[in-house]
């Protein structure tokens, strides 16, 4: 994928003439090297994308990245997970910059996910920022401007219903929707596998020279990576159907059968991904559930 192998937290990296990256010091199995914050623009007004966690060193690095007469004039949050949004209130108060996002943590849920949430399905504890609310709501096709730089908003539901990506001069700022080092966690009712796959297909209709994800290194061969992510999910779906062909099972039981090399600490996340596939398969009438499509339901082949 042509990605960089060495990534350092707190360092300002000039990735394109108008995009800088600062990595937060919050590495983990779920965040990779840490959350990537991006500054868009060149002198004067700048757009800050995903301020990240409220860690003092990262906060100082973001402010320290500004030079000369530069100022943060807009803040954009790709989605309301705390590792992307926790620093927003403090930065907004300090800079006076309005906060742009699709909506709060549960915005953009599909009717299927709204129904499942009403029926009692809850998330898997992935760090939703339930207190987050933007100052300004954005939608697909909106454009944010900083000087002579424009960032186009692309609604990419899947990881969350309100997840957005940005297009900036041929570069795709993909948030947690598409990454080079790992696949995205899809955890219903906040995550939606059907929407996720549709969003990947939509991104493939456009030409990108660079992808800059919310975690991990940049990706140069963008279409190749997007196709690989689609094929990975299609392969996982086939694995689930094959496992159900042997015996019915809960999402957790199926995950333990399918994710052979996954560390025990990551099995809960794997189980949520399996549940997302099962809900999608149930909506397509390819699997049955003995009860509501929840984490404890037993699924089978019709």
Secondary structure as the mmCIF struct_conf table of DSSP 4:
data_model
#
loop_
_struct_conf.conf_type_id
_struct_conf.id
_struct_conf.beg_label_comp_id
_struct_conf.beg_label_asym_id
_struct_conf.beg_label_seq_id
_struct_conf.end_label_comp_id
_struct_conf.end_label_asym_id
_struct_conf.end_label_seq_id
BEND BEND1 UNK A 5 UNK A 5
STRN STRN1 UNK A 9 UNK A 9
TURN_TY1_P TURN_TY1_P1 UNK A 10 UNK A 10
STRN STRN2 UNK A 13 UNK A 16
TURN_TY1_P TURN_TY1_P2 UNK A 17 UNK A 18
STRN STRN3 UNK A 19 UNK A 23
BEND BEND2 UNK A 25 UNK A 25
STRN STRN4 UNK A 28 UNK A 28
TURN_TY1_P TURN_TY1_P3 UNK A 29 UNK A 31
STRN STRN5 UNK A 32 UNK A 32
TURN_TY1_P TURN_TY1_P4 UNK A 33 UNK A 33
STRN STRN6 UNK A 35 UNK A 35
STRN STRN7 UNK A 36 UNK A 40
BEND BEND3 UNK A 41 UNK A 44
STRN STRN8 UNK A 45 UNK A 49
BEND BEND4 UNK A 53 UNK A 53
HELX_RH_AL_P HELX_RH_AL_P1 UNK A 56 UNK A 64
TURN_TY1_P TURN_TY1_P5 UNK A 65 UNK A 65
TURN_TY1_P TURN_TY1_P6 UNK A 68 UNK A 69
STRN STRN9 UNK A 71 UNK A 76
BEND BEND5 UNK A 78 UNK A 79
STRN STRN10 UNK A 81 UNK A 81
HELX_RH_AL_P HELX_RH_AL_P2 UNK A 82 UNK A 85
TURN_TY1_P TURN_TY1_P7 UNK A 86 UNK A 87
HELX_RH_AL_P HELX_RH_AL_P3 UNK A 88 UNK A 95
HELX_LH_PP_P HELX_LH_PP_P1 UNK A 97 UNK A 97
STRN STRN11 UNK A 98 UNK A 101
BEND BEND6 UNK A 102 UNK A 102
BEND BEND7 UNK A 104 UNK A 104
TURN_TY1_P TURN_TY1_P8 UNK A 105 UNK A 108
HELX_RH_AL_P HELX_RH_AL_P4 UNK A 111 UNK A 118
TURN_TY1_P TURN_TY1_P9 UNK A 119 UNK A 120
STRN STRN12 UNK A 128 UNK A 128
TURN_TY1_P TURN_TY1_P10 UNK A 130 UNK A 131
BEND BEND8 UNK A 135 UNK A 135
STRN STRN13 UNK A 136 UNK A 137
TURN_TY1_P TURN_TY1_P11 UNK A 140 UNK A 141
STRN STRN14 UNK A 143 UNK A 146
TURN_TY1_P TURN_TY1_P12 UNK A 147 UNK A 148
STRN STRN15 UNK A 149 UNK A 155
BEND BEND9 UNK A 158 UNK A 160
TURN_TY1_P TURN_TY1_P13 UNK A 161 UNK A 162
STRN STRN16 UNK A 164 UNK A 168
TURN_TY1_P TURN_TY1_P14 UNK A 169 UNK A 170
STRN STRN17 UNK A 171 UNK A 175
TURN_TY1_P TURN_TY1_P15 UNK A 176 UNK A 177
BEND BEND10 UNK A 178 UNK A 178
BEND BEND11 UNK A 180 UNK A 182
HELX_LH_PP_P HELX_LH_PP_P2 UNK A 183 UNK A 185
TURN_TY1_P TURN_TY1_P16 UNK A 188 UNK A 190
BEND BEND12 UNK A 191 UNK A 191
HELX_RH_AL_P HELX_RH_AL_P5 UNK A 193 UNK A 203
TURN_TY1_P TURN_TY1_P17 UNK A 204 UNK A 205
BEND BEND13 UNK A 206 UNK A 206
BEND BEND14 UNK A 209 UNK A 209
STRN STRN18 UNK A 210 UNK A 213
BEND BEND15 UNK A 214 UNK A 214
STRN STRN19 UNK A 215 UNK A 215
BEND BEND16 UNK A 216 UNK A 216
STRN STRN20 UNK A 219 UNK A 219
BEND BEND17 UNK A 220 UNK A 220
HELX_RH_AL_P HELX_RH_AL_P6 UNK A 222 UNK A 246
STRN STRN21 UNK A 249 UNK A 249
HELX_RH_AL_P HELX_RH_AL_P7 UNK A 251 UNK A 258
TURN_TY1_P TURN_TY1_P18 UNK A 260 UNK A 261
HELX_RH_3T_P HELX_RH_3T_P1 UNK A 264 UNK A 266
HELX_RH_AL_P HELX_RH_AL_P8 UNK A 267 UNK A 283
TURN_TY1_P TURN_TY1_P19 UNK A 284 UNK A 285
BEND BEND18 UNK A 286 UNK A 287
STRN STRN22 UNK A 288 UNK A 289
BEND BEND19 UNK A 290 UNK A 294
TURN_TY1_P TURN_TY1_P20 UNK A 295 UNK A 296
STRN STRN23 UNK A 299 UNK A 300
#
